[in-house]
Each structure stands twice: as structure tokens, then as C-alpha cells.
């Protein structure tokens, strides 16, 4: 079931460039996955555009939802940027339904994912105070890398007491982090 908010649709005509899609898995009363689509104004304010209760998290279901979303726009209003969590099925469908739209990963979700996974790695070592240092270094890497050169320099400085954290970094390759990904702040 897909429904769009009429007020959000009107705002979408004024601010058609940036949308965020957030997928919530079975946290509602009906236990159905929920896809929320939120627009972003030029001042960074958000507005609810639409919701979609889905049967599953598979590409055909995302395809159906995004095609409904696309029908709300004129050809010249197609979103330029869609910000998402790392949901591979959704990423693939965005590329098909909105081939000219750039999709970006949300920093907030990246940080949450990294914190959970890194904590597990550092928890294996007793009395290790490197976790907070790594998180600070990682945040610096994401927020202060505006070019590939800066990214590589910041990555090089992300070392914990002489231990090369590139081995840790390889763990995060699973979350889709790379030089070519553009990070975006969480505006929700």
C-alpha cells in the first residue's frame, strides 16, 4: 500500500531535488516493512512525502514502490539525489527507476553501523581504550575528506597504536564504504 501526503506533494513541487528513503523493518502494529520517503527543502528542513507498507524487502517490491513514487513527478521534477541507508535491493532499484539520480549513503546510518561492528572487534581485546580513538578518527575521515587525496591521507592517519587499521577498514568494505561514496548528513 503506497500513499503520498498531499501537503508533501505540494512541497515536493517546490523542492524536488533531494529525498531521503528510510526503510523500517516490521516495527509497526501490522508487522509490515515500511518505506518512508522524506523530502528536503533548500534550508535543510524535511517534509513527509509518502509511505509504503511492503510485503517484503525484495527488488520487485521496491520497484513497485519507487515506480509509484516516480508517477508523482513531472519529467523535469525527477529527484537529483536520494539519500538512503545501505539497502542493496533499494540501491539497485533506484539505479533502474531513476537512472540519472545520484544515490548517497546517510552518515548517521554509516556511523551507527560502524560503531556496532567496530565495538565487536575491539571488545575481543580486554582493557582496550582504542575504540573511542578509532571512532573519532573514523568520523574525521568521513567528515574531512573532500577529495580522494584527503581521504587517503586521513585513512593513513587512522592508525591505532601502530596497528594498521586498514585490516579493520576491510571489515567496513562490507558496509559499502569506499573512496567513491559520497557521504551525506542525516537530516531526519
N, C-alpha and C positions, 0 to 999 in steps of 0.2 A: 504494500500500500504506500503510495507516494502522495504527499500533499505539500503544496507551496503556500507560504504565508502571503496574502495579498499585499500587505504593507511592505514585506521584504521584497516582493517582486517589483514594487514601485521604486524602492530604494536601489534595487539591482539595476534598474534602467539608468539611474544617476551614477552608480558606482559599479560598472560591470567588469572591472579589471581583475580583482583579487577575491578568491573564495577559499575557504578552509573546509575540508571534509574530515569529519571525525566519526569513527566507527566505534560503537559501544556494543560489546558482546553480551547479550542476554541479561542485562541488569534491570530491565523493566518488568512490570507485572505479567505481561504476556510471554516473557522469556524469549522474545524475538530479537535478533540483531537489529540495531538502529543505526542508520546513517544520517548524520546531521550535516547540513550544508549551510555555512555561515558566510555572509558577505563582509567585506571590509571597506570602510569609507576612506577617503583621502586623508582623514585626520586620525586613522587607526581605530576608529570605533567599529564595533561589529554589529551586525543585524542578522536575525534568523531569516534564512531564505526558504529552506524546505527541510522536510524529514522524510525518511523512507524506512518503514518496517520491512525487513527482508527475511526470506526463508532460510538463507544460508550466506556464507561469505565467499561464494564461488564467482568466477568471472561472468557467467551468463546472468547472474542476479545483479551484479554491479553494472553490467552492460545495460540491462533493462532500466535500472535506476538513473544512470547517467544519461541515457537517451531521453528519459522523461525530463530531466534537468535541462538538457540541451533544447528541448522544444519550447522552453520558456523564453528563449533569446531570439532576437533577430540575428541575421548573419554577421552584422557589424558589432554585435554586443558580446560575442563569444569571450569567455574569460581568458585573460592573458596568463594568469598564474593561478594554480590550485595548490594549496598547502595541505599536506597530508602526513599522517603517521606512516610508518613503513609497513604498508599492507600491499604485498606484491600483486595480488589479484586486482586490487583497485588501481595500482600503478599501471598495469598492463592495459586496463580498460580505458583509463584516462588518455593514454597514448593513442588508442584507436578512435575513441569518440571525439576527443579534442586534440587532433594531431598537431595543431600549431600552438597549443597551450603548454607552457612550461610547468612541470610539477616539482615542488620543492618539499623537503622534509622539515618538519617543525622542530626547532631547537628544544623546546620543552620536552617533547617526546623522546628525542635523542638523549637528552640528559637523564631522563628517568630510566631509560633502557641501559645506558652506560653505567649509571650508579648501581643498579641491581646486579649487572653482570660483573662489574669490577669488584664489588664488595665480596662476591663469592670467591674471586681469585685471591684477594688479599686476606680473606678470612682463613685460608688454609695455613697462613703463616701466623703463628702466635706472636702477640706483642708487636704487631706491625703498625707503625704510625704513617706508613707511606700512602694509605688510601686517601686521606684528605689532600695530600700534596698532589697526588695523581689527578684527583677531581679538579683541583684548582688549575693545574697545567692543561688538562683537557679543555676546561672552559676557556682558558686563554687561547688555546689552539683554535677552537671554533669561533670565538668572538673577535680575534685579532689576526685572522688570516684572510686578507682581502685579495691575495694573489697566490698563485701556485708557489712562487719563491718564498713568500712569507709563510705559507703553510708548511713547506719543507723545513724552513728554519725553526718554526715553532714545534714541529714534530721532533726535530733533532734535540730541542731543549727539553722535551718531555721524557726525562730520564729519572729514575728513582734510585738514589744512592748508587750510581754507577751501573745499575742493572739496566740494560737496554729494554725499554718498554715497547719496542717495536713488536716483540713477541706478544705482549698484551694487546697491542694495536691490532695485530692479525685477528684476534678474537672479535674485534669490533667490525671487521670486514663483513661478518655475518649480519650486522645491523645496517649495512649499506653505506657506511661512511667511506668516502674517498675524496681525492683532491677535486674531482669534478662536481661533487654535490654542492649545491648552494643551500646554505642554512638560513632559516627564517625564524624570527622570534615568534613565540606563542602569543597570539592576540586574543585569546578567549577568556 
